[in-house]
Amino acid sequence: MPGSGADLELYREKFRRRLPDSLDELRGPTEGIVRPPATVVWSGLRAFDLGDERLRVSLYRTVLAEGVRGDLPALLNREILLRLWPTLRTLTSDTIRGVWETEFPELRALADVPPDRPPARRDTDVA
């Protein structure tokens, strides 16, 4: 992570440039299996079942951190993002959380909502 104030501002700007103009642009899938491009997920798990809460959170966390402007509307869904935000905001970096909450008051309004308790790990989950 960047150390100086100027480096930190450049780091924030990297994430600001990726943001959609509105959360309404986020019209990604709400069900099924999502396979993000290799530019978003280049190793490890490559397919995410939106019916599985853990995988849905993992996908959204990864897209927030690694997705570029075009990936966000294709992979994220406004309603799911709003529902997951209390949890996601605890799993993302301060920079990502700050950029999203500064730009979108509807996310900032969820800052005091307690995160969901993570679903129990199933025996079929892969480490």
Chimera marker file (.cmm) of the C-alpha trace (Angstrom):
<marker_set name="trace">
<marker id="1" x="0.000" y="0.000" z="0.000" r="1" g="1" b="0" radius="0.5"/>
<marker id="2" x="1.287" y="3.488" z="-0.788" r="1" g="1" b="0" radius="0.5"/>
<marker id="3" x="3.075" y="5.332" z="1.986" r="1" g="1" b="0" radius="0.5"/>
<marker id="4" x="3.118" y="9.076" z="1.256" r="1" g="1" b="0" radius="0.5"/>
<marker id="5" x="0.095" y="11.355" z="0.991" r="1" g="1" b="0" radius="0.5"/>
<marker id="6" x="0.640" y="11.815" z="-2.755" r="1" g="1" b="0" radius="0.5"/>
<marker id="7" x="0.927" y="8.049" z="-3.273" r="1" g="1" b="0" radius="0.5"/>
<marker id="8" x="-2.239" y="7.453" z="-1.274" r="1" g="1" b="0" radius="0.5"/>
<marker id="9" x="-4.129" y="10.016" z="-3.356" r="1" g="1" b="0" radius="0.5"/>
<marker id="10" x="-2.975" y="8.321" z="-6.575" r="1" g="1" b="0" radius="0.5"/>
<marker id="11" x="-4.103" y="4.990" z="-5.145" r="1" g="1" b="0" radius="0.5"/>
<marker id="12" x="-7.538" y="6.452" z="-4.335" r="1" g="1" b="0" radius="0.5"/>
<marker id="13" x="-7.775" y="7.970" z="-7.809" r="1" g="1" b="0" radius="0.5"/>
<marker id="14" x="-7.126" y="4.538" z="-9.335" r="1" g="1" b="0" radius="0.5"/>
<marker id="15" x="-10.334" y="3.297" z="-7.705" r="1" g="1" b="0" radius="0.5"/>
<marker id="16" x="-12.309" y="6.513" z="-8.338" r="1" g="1" b="0" radius="0.5"/>
<marker id="17" x="-11.717" y="6.209" z="-12.101" r="1" g="1" b="0" radius="0.5"/>
<marker id="18" x="-13.297" y="2.735" z="-12.049" r="1" g="1" b="0" radius="0.5"/>
<marker id="19" x="-16.562" y="3.813" z="-10.449" r="1" g="1" b="0" radius="0.5"/>
<marker id="20" x="-19.810" y="3.874" z="-12.382" r="1" g="1" b="0" radius="0.5"/>
<marker id="21" x="-21.597" y="7.218" z="-12.571" r="1" g="1" b="0" radius="0.5"/>
<marker id="22" x="-24.504" y="5.689" z="-10.650" r="1" g="1" b="0" radius="0.5"/>
<marker id="23" x="-25.222" y="2.456" z="-8.830" r="1" g="1" b="0" radius="0.5"/>
<marker id="24" x="-28.119" y="2.063" z="-11.279" r="1" g="1" b="0" radius="0.5"/>
<marker id="25" x="-25.504" y="1.103" z="-13.891" r="1" g="1" b="0" radius="0.5"/>
<marker id="26" x="-24.763" y="-2.069" z="-11.928" r="1" g="1" b="0" radius="0.5"/>
<marker id="27" x="-26.966" y="-4.540" z="-13.779" r="1" g="1" b="0" radius="0.5"/>
<marker id="28" x="-24.907" y="-7.694" z="-13.446" r="1" g="1" b="0" radius="0.5"/>
<marker id="29" x="-26.354" y="-11.141" z="-12.905" r="1" g="1" b="0" radius="0.5"/>
<marker id="30" x="-28.470" y="-11.985" z="-9.870" r="1" g="1" b="0" radius="0.5"/>
<marker id="31" x="-28.282" y="-15.762" z="-10.191" r="1" g="1" b="0" radius="0.5"/>
<marker id="32" x="-26.323" y="-18.525" z="-11.826" r="1" g="1" b="0" radius="0.5"/>
<marker id="33" x="-22.607" y="-19.070" z="-12.265" r="1" g="1" b="0" radius="0.5"/>
<marker id="34" x="-20.436" y="-16.014" z="-12.959" r="1" g="1" b="0" radius="0.5"/>
<marker id="35" x="-17.045" y="-16.424" z="-14.629" r="1" g="1" b="0" radius="0.5"/>
<marker id="36" x="-15.196" y="-13.096" z="-14.446" r="1" g="1" b="0" radius="0.5"/>
<marker id="37" x="-12.523" y="-12.379" z="-17.044" r="1" g="1" b="0" radius="0.5"/>
<marker id="38" x="-8.926" y="-13.324" z="-16.273" r="1" g="1" b="0" radius="0.5"/>
<marker id="39" x="-8.159" y="-9.614" z="-15.766" r="1" g="1" b="0" radius="0.5"/>
<marker id="40" x="-10.345" y="-9.730" z="-12.640" r="1" g="1" b="0" radius="0.5"/>
<marker id="41" x="-9.625" y="-13.262" z="-11.371" r="1" g="1" b="0" radius="0.5"/>
<marker id="42" x="-6.351" y="-14.585" z="-12.690" r="1" g="1" b="0" radius="0.5"/>
<marker id="43" x="-5.789" y="-17.510" z="-10.322" r="1" g="1" b="0" radius="0.5"/>
<marker id="44" x="-7.654" y="-19.694" z="-7.877" r="1" g="1" b="0" radius="0.5"/>
<marker id="45" x="-11.424" y="-19.917" z="-8.030" r="1" g="1" b="0" radius="0.5"/>
<marker id="46" x="-12.641" y="-18.772" z="-11.461" r="1" g="1" b="0" radius="0.5"/>
<marker id="47" x="-16.407" y="-19.489" z="-11.251" r="1" g="1" b="0" radius="0.5"/>
<marker id="48" x="-18.750" y="-18.101" z="-8.615" r="1" g="1" b="0" radius="0.5"/>
<marker id="49" x="-22.225" y="-19.506" z="-7.909" r="1" g="1" b="0" radius="0.5"/>
<marker id="50" x="-24.413" y="-16.557" z="-6.939" r="1" g="1" b="0" radius="0.5"/>
<marker id="51" x="-26.685" y="-18.954" z="-5.074" r="1" g="1" b="0" radius="0.5"/>
<marker id="52" x="-23.897" y="-19.552" z="-2.558" r="1" g="1" b="0" radius="0.5"/>
<marker id="53" x="-23.589" y="-16.634" z="-0.114" r="1" g="1" b="0" radius="0.5"/>
<marker id="54" x="-19.861" y="-17.151" z="0.496" r="1" g="1" b="0" radius="0.5"/>
<marker id="55" x="-19.093" y="-17.237" z="-3.217" r="1" g="1" b="0" radius="0.5"/>
<marker id="56" x="-21.301" y="-14.212" z="-3.891" r="1" g="1" b="0" radius="0.5"/>
<marker id="57" x="-19.434" y="-12.186" z="-1.245" r="1" g="1" b="0" radius="0.5"/>
<marker id="58" x="-16.106" y="-13.431" z="-2.594" r="1" g="1" b="0" radius="0.5"/>
<marker id="59" x="-17.009" y="-12.404" z="-6.145" r="1" g="1" b="0" radius="0.5"/>
<marker id="60" x="-18.121" y="-8.920" z="-5.090" r="1" g="1" b="0" radius="0.5"/>
<marker id="61" x="-15.041" y="-8.372" z="-2.940" r="1" g="1" b="0" radius="0.5"/>
<marker id="62" x="-12.787" y="-9.430" z="-5.819" r="1" g="1" b="0" radius="0.5"/>
<marker id="63" x="-14.579" y="-7.278" z="-8.391" r="1" g="1" b="0" radius="0.5"/>
<marker id="64" x="-14.438" y="-4.225" z="-6.110" r="1" g="1" b="0" radius="0.5"/>
<marker id="65" x="-10.687" y="-4.692" z="-5.710" r="1" g="1" b="0" radius="0.5"/>
<marker id="66" x="-9.674" y="-5.853" z="-9.188" r="1" g="1" b="0" radius="0.5"/>
<marker id="67" x="-12.430" y="-4.910" z="-11.629" r="1" g="1" b="0" radius="0.5"/>
<marker id="68" x="-12.073" y="-2.008" z="-14.027" r="1" g="1" b="0" radius="0.5"/>
<marker id="69" x="-14.823" y="0.389" z="-15.044" r="1" g="1" b="0" radius="0.5"/>
<marker id="70" x="-16.333" y="-1.946" z="-17.658" r="1" g="1" b="0" radius="0.5"/>
<marker id="71" x="-16.298" y="-4.934" z="-15.301" r="1" g="1" b="0" radius="0.5"/>
<marker id="72" x="-18.393" y="-3.298" z="-12.605" r="1" g="1" b="0" radius="0.5"/>
<marker id="73" x="-21.714" y="-2.973" z="-14.510" r="1" g="1" b="0" radius="0.5"/>
<marker id="74" x="-21.250" y="-6.406" z="-16.075" r="1" g="1" b="0" radius="0.5"/>
<marker id="75" x="-20.443" y="-8.276" z="-12.863" r="1" g="1" b="0" radius="0.5"/>
<marker id="76" x="-22.116" y="-6.347" z="-10.040" r="1" g="1" b="0" radius="0.5"/>
<marker id="77" x="-25.811" y="-5.864" z="-9.397" r="1" g="1" b="0" radius="0.5"/>
<marker id="78" x="-27.065" y="-2.786" z="-7.555" r="1" g="1" b="0" radius="0.5"/>
<marker id="79" x="-29.518" y="-4.626" z="-5.291" r="1" g="1" b="0" radius="0.5"/>
<marker id="80" x="-27.019" y="-7.316" z="-4.350" r="1" g="1" b="0" radius="0.5"/>
<marker id="81" x="-24.297" y="-4.724" z="-3.692" r="1" g="1" b="0" radius="0.5"/>
<marker id="82" x="-26.610" y="-2.770" z="-1.372" r="1" g="1" b="0" radius="0.5"/>
<marker id="83" x="-27.631" y="-5.943" z="0.468" r="1" g="1" b="0" radius="0.5"/>
<marker id="84" x="-24.011" y="-7.099" z="0.845" r="1" g="1" b="0" radius="0.5"/>
<marker id="85" x="-22.440" y="-3.701" z="1.591" r="1" g="1" b="0" radius="0.5"/>
<marker id="86" x="-22.490" y="-3.940" z="5.421" r="1" g="1" b="0" radius="0.5"/>
<marker id="87" x="-20.410" y="-7.121" z="5.085" r="1" g="1" b="0" radius="0.5"/>
<marker id="88" x="-18.351" y="-6.076" z="2.070" r="1" g="1" b="0" radius="0.5"/>
<marker id="89" x="-17.257" y="-2.824" z="3.685" r="1" g="1" b="0" radius="0.5"/>
<marker id="90" x="-15.557" y="-4.866" z="6.422" r="1" g="1" b="0" radius="0.5"/>
<marker id="91" x="-13.751" y="-7.044" z="3.854" r="1" g="1" b="0" radius="0.5"/>
<marker id="92" x="-12.389" y="-4.351" z="1.532" r="1" g="1" b="0" radius="0.5"/>
<marker id="93" x="-9.527" y="-1.960" z="2.052" r="1" g="1" b="0" radius="0.5"/>
<marker id="94" x="-10.082" y="1.425" z="3.689" r="1" g="1" b="0" radius="0.5"/>
<marker id="95" x="-9.344" y="3.014" z="0.317" r="1" g="1" b="0" radius="0.5"/>
<marker id="96" x="-11.949" y="1.035" z="-1.624" r="1" g="1" b="0" radius="0.5"/>
<marker id="97" x="-14.552" y="1.488" z="1.106" r="1" g="1" b="0" radius="0.5"/>
<marker id="98" x="-13.849" y="5.217" z="1.330" r="1" g="1" b="0" radius="0.5"/>
<marker id="99" x="-14.017" y="5.811" z="-2.417" r="1" g="1" b="0" radius="0.5"/>
<marker id="100" x="-17.317" y="3.944" z="-2.803" r="1" g="1" b="0" radius="0.5"/>
<marker id="101" x="-18.929" y="5.499" z="0.275" r="1" g="1" b="0" radius="0.5"/>
<marker id="102" x="-17.803" y="9.002" z="-0.690" r="1" g="1" b="0" radius="0.5"/>
<marker id="103" x="-19.271" y="8.687" z="-4.170" r="1" g="1" b="0" radius="0.5"/>
<marker id="104" x="-22.478" y="6.837" z="-3.261" r="1" g="1" b="0" radius="0.5"/>
<marker id="105" x="-24.443" y="8.148" z="-0.250" r="1" g="1" b="0" radius="0.5"/>
<marker id="106" x="-26.686" y="5.059" z="-0.322" r="1" g="1" b="0" radius="0.5"/>
<marker id="107" x="-23.637" y="2.963" z="0.602" r="1" g="1" b="0" radius="0.5"/>
<marker id="108" x="-22.470" y="5.455" z="3.224" r="1" g="1" b="0" radius="0.5"/>
<marker id="109" x="-25.964" y="5.222" z="4.786" r="1" g="1" b="0" radius="0.5"/>
<marker id="110" x="-25.305" y="1.513" z="5.385" r="1" g="1" b="0" radius="0.5"/>
<marker id="111" x="-22.071" y="2.138" z="7.306" r="1" g="1" b="0" radius="0.5"/>
<marker id="112" x="-23.716" y="1.585" z="10.704" r="1" g="1" b="0" radius="0.5"/>
<marker id="113" x="-25.643" y="-1.524" z="9.694" r="1" g="1" b="0" radius="0.5"/>
<marker id="114" x="-24.014" y="-4.571" z="11.300" r="1" g="1" b="0" radius="0.5"/>
<marker id="115" x="-22.550" y="-7.031" z="8.803" r="1" g="1" b="0" radius="0.5"/>
<marker id="116" x="-24.264" y="-10.344" z="8.281" r="1" g="1" b="0" radius="0.5"/>
<marker id="117" x="-22.748" y="-13.247" z="10.081" r="1" g="1" b="0" radius="0.5"/>
<marker id="118" x="-20.809" y="-15.289" z="7.534" r="1" g="1" b="0" radius="0.5"/>
<marker id="119" x="-22.609" y="-18.443" z="6.479" r="1" g="1" b="0" radius="0.5"/>
<marker id="120" x="-21.271" y="-21.662" z="7.904" r="1" g="1" b="0" radius="0.5"/>
<marker id="121" x="-18.645" y="-23.356" z="5.804" r="1" g="1" b="0" radius="0.5"/>
<marker id="122" x="-20.032" y="-26.434" z="4.097" r="1" g="1" b="0" radius="0.5"/>
<marker id="123" x="-18.142" y="-29.702" z="3.797" r="1" g="1" b="0" radius="0.5"/>
<marker id="124" x="-18.253" y="-29.269" z="0.023" r="1" g="1" b="0" radius="0.5"/>
<marker id="125" x="-16.428" y="-25.899" z="0.157" r="1" g="1" b="0" radius="0.5"/>
<marker id="126" x="-12.895" y="-26.079" z="-1.135" r="1" g="1" b="0" radius="0.5"/>
<marker id="127" x="-10.141" y="-24.448" z="0.918" r="1" g="1" b="0" radius="0.5"/>
<link id1="1" id2="2" r="1" g="1" b="0" radius="0.2"/>
<link id1="2" id2="3" r="1" g="1" b="0" radius="0.2"/>
<link id1="3" id2="4" r="1" g="1" b="0" radius="0.2"/>
<link id1="4" id2="5" r="1" g="1" b="0" radius="0.2"/>
<link id1="5" id2="6" r="1" g="1" b="0" radius="0.2"/>
<link id1="6" id2="7" r="1" g="1" b="0" radius="0.2"/>
<link id1="7" id2="8" r="1" g="1" b="0" radius="0.2"/>
<link id1="8" id2="9" r="1" g="1" b="0" radius="0.2"/>
<link id1="9" id2="10" r="1" g="1" b="0" radius="0.2"/>
<link id1="10" id2="11" r="1" g="1" b="0" radius="0.2"/>
<link id1="11" id2="12" r="1" g="1" b="0" radius="0.2"/>
<link id1="12" id2="13" r="1" g="1" b="0" radius="0.2"/>
<link id1="13" id2="14" r="1" g="1" b="0" radius="0.2"/>
<link id1="14" id2="15" r="1" g="1" b="0" radius="0.2"/>
<link id1="15" id2="16" r="1" g="1" b="0" radius="0.2"/>
<link id1="16" id2="17" r="1" g="1" b="0" radius="0.2"/>
<link id1="17" id2="18" r="1" g="1" b="0" radius="0.2"/>
<link id1="18" id2="19" r="1" g="1" b="0" radius="0.2"/>
<link id1="19" id2="20" r="1" g="1" b="0" radius="0.2"/>
<link id1="20" id2="21" r="1" g="1" b="0" radius="0.2"/>
<link id1="21" id2="22" r="1" g="1" b="0" radius="0.2"/>
<link id1="22" id2="23" r="1" g="1" b="0" radius="0.2"/>
<link id1="23" id2="24" r="1" g="1" b="0" radius="0.2"/>
<link id1="24" id2="25" r="1" g="1" b="0" radius="0.2"/>
<link id1="25" id2="26" r="1" g="1" b="0" radius="0.2"/>
<link id1="26" id2="27" r="1" g="1" b="0" radius="0.2"/>
<link id1="27" id2="28" r="1" g="1" b="0" radius="0.2"/>
<link id1="28" id2="29" r="1" g="1" b="0" radius="0.2"/>
<link id1="29" id2="30" r="1" g="1" b="0" radius="0.2"/>
<link id1="30" id2="31" r="1" g="1" b="0" radius="0.2"/>
<link id1="31" id2="32" r="1" g="1" b="0" radius="0.2"/>
<link id1="32" id2="33" r="1" g="1" b="0" radius="0.2"/>
<link id1="33" id2="34" r="1" g="1" b="0" radius="0.2"/>
<link id1="34" id2="35" r="1" g="1" b="0" radius="0.2"/>
<link id1="35" id2="36" r="1" g="1" b="0" radius="0.2"/>
<link id1="36" id2="37" r="1" g="1" b="0" radius="0.2"/>
<link id1="37" id2="38" r="1" g="1" b="0" radius="0.2"/>
<link id1="38" id2="39" r="1" g="1" b="0" radius="0.2"/>
<link id1="39" id2="40" r="1" g="1" b="0" radius="0.2"/>
<link id1="40" id2="41" r="1" g="1" b="0" radius="0.2"/>
<link id1="41" id2="42" r="1" g="1" b="0" radius="0.2"/>
<link id1="42" id2="43" r="1" g="1" b="0" radius="0.2"/>
<link id1="43" id2="44" r="1" g="1" b="0" radius="0.2"/>
<link id1="44" id2="45" r="1" g="1" b="0" radius="0.2"/>
<link id1="45" id2="46" r="1" g="1" b="0" radius="0.2"/>
<link id1="46" id2="47" r="1" g="1" b="0" radius="0.2"/>
<link id1="47" id2="48" r="1" g="1" b="0" radius="0.2"/>
<link id1="48" id2="49" r="1" g="1" b="0" radius="0.2"/>
<link id1="49" id2="50" r="1" g="1" b="0" radius="0.2"/>
<link id1="50" id2="51" r="1" g="1" b="0" radius="0.2"/>
<link id1="51" id2="52" r="1" g="1" b="0" radius="0.2"/>
<link id1="52" id2="53" r="1" g="1" b="0" radius="0.2"/>
<link id1="53" id2="54" r="1" g="1" b="0" radius="0.2"/>
<link id1="54" id2="55" r="1" g="1" b="0" radius="0.2"/>
<link id1="55" id2="56" r="1" g="1" b="0" radius="0.2"/>
<link id1="56" id2="57" r="1" g="1" b="0" radius="0.2"/>
<link id1="57" id2="58" r="1" g="1" b="0" radius="0.2"/>
<link id1="58" id2="59" r="1" g="1" b="0" radius="0.2"/>
<link id1="59" id2="60" r="1" g="1" b="0" radius="0.2"/>
<link id1="60" id2="61" r="1" g="1" b="0" radius="0.2"/>
<link id1="61" id2="62" r="1" g="1" b="0" radius="0.2"/>
<link id1="62" id2="63" r="1" g="1" b="0" radius="0.2"/>
<link id1="63" id2="64" r="1" g="1" b="0" radius="0.2"/>
<link id1="64" id2="65" r="1" g="1" b="0" radius="0.2"/>
<link id1="65" id2="66" r="1" g="1" b="0" radius="0.2"/>
<link id1="66" id2="67" r="1" g="1" b="0" radius="0.2"/>
<link id1="67" id2="68" r="1" g="1" b="0" radius="0.2"/>
<link id1="68" id2="69" r="1" g="1" b="0" radius="0.2"/>
<link id1="69" id2="70" r="1" g="1" b="0" radius="0.2"/>
<link id1="70" id2="71" r="1" g="1" b="0" radius="0.2"/>
<link id1="71" id2="72" r="1" g="1" b="0" radius="0.2"/>
<link id1="72" id2="73" r="1" g="1" b="0" radius="0.2"/>
<link id1="73" id2="74" r="1" g="1" b="0" radius="0.2"/>
<link id1="74" id2="75" r="1" g="1" b="0" radius="0.2"/>
<link id1="75" id2="76" r="1" g="1" b="0" radius="0.2"/>
<link id1="76" id2="77" r="1" g="1" b="0" radius="0.2"/>
<link id1="77" id2="78" r="1" g="1" b="0" radius="0.2"/>
<link id1="78" id2="79" r="1" g="1" b="0" radius="0.2"/>
<link id1="79" id2="80" r="1" g="1" b="0" radius="0.2"/>
<link id1="80" id2="81" r="1" g="1" b="0" radius="0.2"/>
<link id1="81" id2="82" r="1" g="1" b="0" radius="0.2"/>
<link id1="82" id2="83" r="1" g="1" b="0" radius="0.2"/>
<link id1="83" id2="84" r="1" g="1" b="0" radius="0.2"/>
<link id1="84" id2="85" r="1" g="1" b="0" radius="0.2"/>
<link id1="85" id2="86" r="1" g="1" b="0" radius="0.2"/>
<link id1="86" id2="87" r="1" g="1" b="0" radius="0.2"/>
<link id1="87" id2="88" r="1" g="1" b="0" radius="0.2"/>
<link id1="88" id2="89" r="1" g="1" b="0" radius="0.2"/>
<link id1="89" id2="90" r="1" g="1" b="0" radius="0.2"/>
<link id1="90" id2="91" r="1" g="1" b="0" radius="0.2"/>
<link id1="91" id2="92" r="1" g="1" b="0" radius="0.2"/>
<link id1="92" id2="93" r="1" g="1" b="0" radius="0.2"/>
<link id1="93" id2="94" r="1" g="1" b="0" radius="0.2"/>
<link id1="94" id2="95" r="1" g="1" b="0" radius="0.2"/>
<link id1="95" id2="96" r="1" g="1" b="0" radius="0.2"/>
<link id1="96" id2="97" r="1" g="1" b="0" radius="0.2"/>
<link id1="97" id2="98" r="1" g="1" b="0" radius="0.2"/>
<link id1="98" id2="99" r="1" g="1" b="0" radius="0.2"/>
<link id1="99" id2="100" r="1" g="1" b="0" radius="0.2"/>
<link id1="100" id2="101" r="1" g="1" b="0" radius="0.2"/>
<link id1="101" id2="102" r="1" g="1" b="0" radius="0.2"/>
<link id1="102" id2="103" r="1" g="1" b="0" radius="0.2"/>
<link id1="103" id2="104" r="1" g="1" b="0" radius="0.2"/>
<link id1="104" id2="105" r="1" g="1" b="0" radius="0.2"/>
<link id1="105" id2="106" r="1" g="1" b="0" radius="0.2"/>
<link id1="106" id2="107" r="1" g="1" b="0" radius="0.2"/>
<link id1="107" id2="108" r="1" g="1" b="0" radius="0.2"/>
<link id1="108" id2="109" r="1" g="1" b="0" radius="0.2"/>
<link id1="109" id2="110" r="1" g="1" b="0" radius="0.2"/>
<link id1="110" id2="111" r="1" g="1" b="0" radius="0.2"/>
<link id1="111" id2="112" r="1" g="1" b="0" radius="0.2"/>
<link id1="112" id2="113" r="1" g="1" b="0" radius="0.2"/>
<link id1="113" id2="114" r="1" g="1" b="0" radius="0.2"/>
<link id1="114" id2="115" r="1" g="1" b="0" radius="0.2"/>
<link id1="115" id2="116" r="1" g="1" b="0" radius="0.2"/>
<link id1="116" id2="117" r="1" g="1" b="0" radius="0.2"/>
<link id1="117" id2="118" r="1" g="1" b="0" radius="0.2"/>
<link id1="118" id2="119" r="1" g="1" b="0" radius="0.2"/>
<link id1="119" id2="120" r="1" g="1" b="0" radius="0.2"/>
<link id1="120" id2="121" r="1" g="1" b="0" radius="0.2"/>
<link id1="121" id2="122" r="1" g="1" b="0" radius="0.2"/>
<link id1="122" id2="123" r="1" g="1" b="0" radius="0.2"/>
<link id1="123" id2="124" r="1" g="1" b="0" radius="0.2"/>
<link id1="124" id2="125" r="1" g="1" b="0" radius="0.2"/>
<link id1="125" id2="126" r="1" g="1" b="0" radius="0.2"/>
<link id1="126" id2="127" r="1" g="1" b="0" radius="0.2"/>
</marker_set>
